[in-house]
Amino acid sequence: MTQVTGVIEATTDKFGKFNVLMDNGKWYSTNPERAPNPRPVKGQTITFDSGSTGKYLNSVRIEGGAPAPTASKPASSGGSFSANSTARTFPVAPLAPERTINRQNALTNAVAYSRECD
């Protein structure tokens, strides 16, 4: 059993585990039901037992340190769309590339339908 103390760099809830990246560059994980409540966040200092393999969060104690401030995202007006953005919204924004694809698909199907009716 190894005691680890450090500052949290990142946290995730992936692969059915609660995972923490510490300032030593290592990831530690635990089952969600064994995760501390409230869960520690980026910027906090924690102390825990890393288990016999040195990879797990056991007996977590939040030591202190202010959590890092979270940047809030501005509300989308739907009036612009970044080509690099991967966010998809519904209804489709007026300048989104998907709108052009949807129109092209509708036109192709309309032409095919009109040829069937001739």
C-alpha positions in Angstrom: 0.0 0.0 0.0 1.5 3.3 -1.1 0.2 6.7 0.0 0.0 9.2 -2.9 -0.5 12.9 -2.4 -0.8 15.3 -5.3 -2.8 17.8 -7.3 -5.4 16.5 -9.7 -4.7 17.4 -13.4 -7.9 15.9 -14.9 -10.8 13.6 -14.1 -13.0 11.4 -16.3 -15.8 8.9 -16.1 -14.8 6.5 -18.8 -14.9 2.8 -19.3 -17.2 2.3 -16.2 -14.5 3.8 -13.9 -13.9 7.2 -12.2 -10.4 8.1 -13.3 -8.0 10.8 -12.0 -4.8 12.1 -13.7 -2.4 13.3 -11.0 0.5 15.8 -11.3 2.9 12.8 -11.3 1.6 12.0 -14.8 -0.1 8.8 -13.7 -3.8 7.8 -14.0 -5.5 6.2 -11.0 -9.1 4.7 -11.1 -11.9 3.3 -9.0 -15.4 1.9 -9.5 -18.0 4.8 -9.5 -19.6 3.4 -6.4 -16.3 3.6 -4.5 -15.5 7.1 -5.7 -15.5 9.8 -3.1 -18.6 11.9 -2.7 -18.3 14.7 -3.6 -15.9 13.8 -6.3 -12.6 15.7 -6.3 -12.0 18.0 -9.3 -9.1 19.5 -11.2 -6.9 21.6 -9.0 -7.6 19.9 -5.7 -5.0 18.2 -3.6 -5.9 14.6 -2.6 -4.2 11.9 -0.6 -5.1 8.2 -1.2 -3.8 4.7 -1.1 -2.8 3.5 -4.6 -3.2 -0.2 -3.7 -0.7 -3.0 -4.2 -0.4 -2.4 -8.0 -0.1 1.4 -7.6 -3.1 2.2 -10.0 -6.2 2.5 -7.8 -7.9 5.2 -5.7 -8.5 3.8 -2.2 -9.5 5.7 0.9 -9.4 9.1 -0.9 -9.1 12.2 1.3 -9.5 15.7 -0.2 -6.8 17.7 1.4 -7.6 21.1 0.0 -6.7 23.5 -2.7 -9.2 25.4 -4.6 -10.7 23.7 -7.7 -9.7 25.2 -11.0 -12.2 27.7 -12.3 -14.3 26.4 -15.1 -14.7 28.4 -18.2 -18.3 28.9 -19.2 -19.2 28.6 -22.9 -21.1 31.4 -24.5 -24.7 30.6 -25.6 -24.9 29.8 -29.2 -27.1 32.2 -31.3 -27.3 29.7 -34.1 -26.3 32.5 -36.5 -22.8 31.3 -37.3 -21.1 27.9 -37.6 -17.4 27.1 -37.4 -16.1 24.7 -40.0 -13.8 23.2 -37.3 -16.6 22.7 -34.8 -17.8 19.1 -34.1 -20.8 20.2 -32.2 -24.1 19.1 -33.8 -27.3 20.8 -33.0 -30.9 20.4 -33.9 -32.5 22.2 -35.6 -29.6 22.6 -38.0 -28.1 26.1 -37.8 -28.7 28.3 -40.9 -25.0 28.4 -41.9 -24.2 24.8 -41.0 -22.7 22.5 -43.7 -25.3 19.9 -42.8 -28.1 22.2 -44.1 -26.5 22.2 -47.6 -26.2 18.4 -47.4 -29.8 18.1 -46.3 -31.0 20.3 -49.2 -28.9 18.4 -51.7 -30.3 15.1 -50.5 -33.9 16.4 -50.7 -33.3 17.7 -54.2 -31.8 14.4 -55.4 -34.8 12.5 -54.0 -37.3 14.9 -55.5 -35.7 14.4 -58.9 -35.6 10.6 -58.6 -39.3 10.6 -57.5 -40.4 12.9 -60.4 -38.6 10.5 -62.9 -40.5 7.5 -61.4 -43.8 9.4 -62.0 -43.2 10.0 -65.7 
